[in-house]
Amino acid sequence: MILEPCVWKCFHFHWVGKMMRYDVRTRLMKNRTHFTKTSVDVENRIIKNLKDMNGENISYGIKKSVKNGFINKRMFDLYNDLVKKYYKNFIFNDVVLILQSYALCKHRNFEIYSILSNRALHLFREYGEQHREQHGEQHREQHREQHGEQHGEQHRERHGEQHREQHRVDSTANHNTYSSEKHDNIYRYIIASKELNYTDYELMHLFLKEIKKYFYHYDMKRICNILHALSKLKINDEELLEMAGAYILKNMDQIKSNHINHLISTYSKNARSNSSNTQTKLCFALVKYIHENIKSMDSISVYNILVQISPIIKRLGGLGGGKEEEEEGSRPHECKHLERQDETLIGARANGQLALRQPNGLNINTSDREEKRKINSRGKKREYNADEEETLKEDYCYLDKGKDHWVGEENVTNYNEKILKNIIPLLFSRVNTCLAFLSLNQLIKLLGAYKDLNYFHYTFVYKRLLHFLLSKLKTKHKVHAEEYIYILEFFTLLPYVDHNMEEIINITTENLQRVLLYNYEHMYRLLLCCKHLEIYNDGLLSKMDDLIFKNKRKFEKTSTIDDLEIFLHFYSKGSGEWDEIISFLKSIVELKAREVPSLLSNSDPMALNRNGDTNGDTNGDANRQCVQRPVTPSQVGKMAIITHKYNKVHKNFQECEKSVCIDEKLIRADERNV
């Protein structure tokens, strides 16, 4: 009898709790169904209201609907239909409102953007014509009221020129009246175009004329945002950059930290050796501002500055070799340091040793791969002696000792030189604190910053950057082949390979077998990296072998004798499985070797004398350049031209050959002219 109350209590709690949970689940399901029905009803009600709305208010309706979150495919199909239906009645404000609505959720539709930009262009032209007609009529009416008809022909002849001059002055005065609403809409249109990454050059040039005419009505924030947007849209106007540079230099006290990133982005794309003195002064003022206020900037802003500041530093003289790199051959920039290192490696291999150039000037001489890395199976890094450890952990090292270094490196007494010397270590040390928050693409851009600025810090790179790069590569799988190649190219600059780098190399080579597409430049750069890192991967070579045979004709046209050596270098290491590709590569080498003498014999002999010796690199240059030969009568009707067509899938240009009929009379006429 004592246990009966306890049993009853347990029974009561069990069944009552079960019923309560069932009731809660039922209510949740009902609420969910009710919410779904309600959202669909609201969406249907909005669609009905938009369809019944007057065309004059449709732009406000679309923007309000987008702001409230109705941005699914069904709603945007409706917005597109409404724009196509009412665009002829839009004023400029309507165009801007709709463009802002699409930019708000970055819904890119080229057809709609074209309709809106054409409407805006039509409105601007119409406005100009109406203004001229209206002002001309007003001036004629005013002239008749002042002088009447009694002046007649004599007065018109005497004072005609004076009246025309007065008309021009009045017209200019009236035309130069600043319209705040109009310029607000121009500003919003440019910003929205930047978000959508669409532009209409004719319309943008009309906007630029208006902006330059009333430039001093803009505040600092608006100027910085406009410059940044125009640079993103690849619209470069030297006059506007000059005006902005002079204005910003006079008002540096109005600059804020969030403006700096926009200005660095704009002027880094225009930082050339022949840029104006104003722009150079502004670039240094920006660098000085960053140097003095870097502690107050957030790390992500500093990162954005760091990945874009390289052209400005080179322009200011912080880095040398700018002109040298521009004057080098047609080989991509990413391959040049590998080609320079290749000469050093070849000389070292002649003595049976491999010399790796260090950022701090040290050389690691080894006789084989295991000695070179000195990494055991657990992936531990090699052991340094005390001097090497101290040198590697210096605050400032260089990835490539072949490049010129910072000015004023020994005794920095000038404050300006001190800023240029210290700005890059400051930026890298600040970015080092936010590596965990960077995406894989941002980390790859950071690798490019280390490379472009020729900077190396042992702790930042080996202890932090490589660790986060490995973790991002393990979790992200959608990476392009060029990004993998860029990582390997950065590794060729580092002094040794640690266990993180080995894992990254394994992931990279494995994923490249899946994502690599035919691109001659990518394959060449990849093999250069593999050669310097001593990577030999059968799966990767098999993938490239398959791509080459599928694109035989393109490969034959693009390849050169010098480039084919590295392909033969890898495929010759096999034990017979690469016989087919080796014979194919050798046949191309023989074919191009026969073509080079014929090209040289048909070229200008004076040019050969100017070039000097025809041996060595001359063959490669003659092979790379297309020598134009005269058309012979036997070739009439058999000629072909090569056109280049962009392939959106492979993201490269592909060559297409088309037959062209050539008239014999035209050839003879050309020969007579010659």
Secondary structure, DSSP 8 states (H G I E B T S, - for coil): --SHHHHHHHHHHHHHHHHHHHHHHHHHHHHHHHHHHHHHHHHHHHHHHHHHS-GGGHHHHHHHHHHTT--SHHHHHHHHHHHHHHGGG--HHHHHHHHHHHHHTT---HHHHHHHHHHHHHHHHHHHHHHHHHHHHHHHHHHHHHHTTTTHHHHHHHHHHHHHHHHHHHHHHHHT---HHHHHHHHHHHHHHHHHT---HHHHHHHHHHHHHTGGGS-HHHHHHHHHHHHHTT---HHHHHHHHHHHHHTGGG--HHHHHHHHHHHHTT--TT--HHHHHHHHHHHHHHHHHGGGS-HHHHHHHHTT-HHHHHHTTSS--HHHHHHS-SS-HHHHHHHHHHHHHHHHHHTT-EEEE-TTS-EEEESSHHHHH---TT-------HHHHHHHT-S-B-S-TTS---TT-SS--SHHHHHHHHHHHHHHHHHGGGGGG--HHHHHHHHHHHHHTT-B-HIIIIIIIHHHHHHHHHH-----HHHHHHHHHHHTTSS---HHHHHHHHHHHHHHHHH----HHHHHHHHHHHHHHT---HHHHHHHHHHHHHTHHHHHHH--HHHHHHHHHHHTTSSSTTHHHHHHHHHHHHHHHHHHHHHHHHS-HHHHHHH--SSTHHHHHHHHS-------GGGTTTEEEEEEEEETTTTEEEEEEEEE---HHHHHHHHHH-
